[in-house]
Amino acid sequence: MNRSPFLYVANWKMQLSFNEAFAFYQENKERFESLATVEEHQIVLCPSFEVLHPIMYAGKESSLLFGAQDCSAHDVGAYTGQVSAASLAQIGCSYCIVGHSEYRARFVDSDADIAGKVLRLLTYGVTPIICVGEAWQEYEKGLVKEVIDRQISTAFQITQQHGTSGNVCIAYEPIWAIGTGKVPSVGHIESVFEQISETLGAAGPGIEASLLYGGSVSGENVGALKQISGLEGFLIGSASLDFQKFEKIVTWDK
Ligand code: PGA
């Protein structure tokens, strides 16, 4: 079986201003680009919107790939402040994160909005990275299956109605693991992965998904996390903003 390259997705969030993000890229340009030359993996940088295109332009000769951190659930129209999937495709964006818990919480992104975003992205050929995951209270109450099932089935509600097919990434990011240094056990992540595949089988016919893990991935825990069966990539937040930490994750077995 031909496996797809392992994905290392760097989510820079809004941690850097335009100048800081551009300087961070320029200072580490050669090193980022050299990390991306290895065939077995792909590096996807996700800076914030305003600096996405300048960085993509600066890295256009490299094998780096780029992603946005969100997009509109709508195709076109009077949606002040939003960015369309069509625009992302036109600037050459390969990926777009949707449904990140920070976005769901602060911008009241509903499951239905996420379904609209998935549809738009697949329509324009941008691969959605759909984030799913439970809060600590839900984890403690044993509600993980319920939460994940709901998030997955609603994310594909509209694509299912339209008969849309395509490739997506699903990132399991327990909310309690994001930025906390806590990570779930390998066994827990594997059981969630199994469940995602099962739910997706029914909810997303025609959808091929790569499974990612995100939440406090670091150079210290990458060895253990790489044991997760079925793992096809990481979504990395804070460790992606320090080149050495990011490199340590990408090259730990090299
Ligand atoms: P973290 O963030 O690696 O800092 O936990 C991950 C994310 O929010 O995608």
Residues whose N, C-alpha, C, O or C-beta is under 5 A from the ligand:
A	BS01	PGA	N11 A177 I178 G179 T180 G214 G215 S216 V217 L235 I236 G237 S238 A239
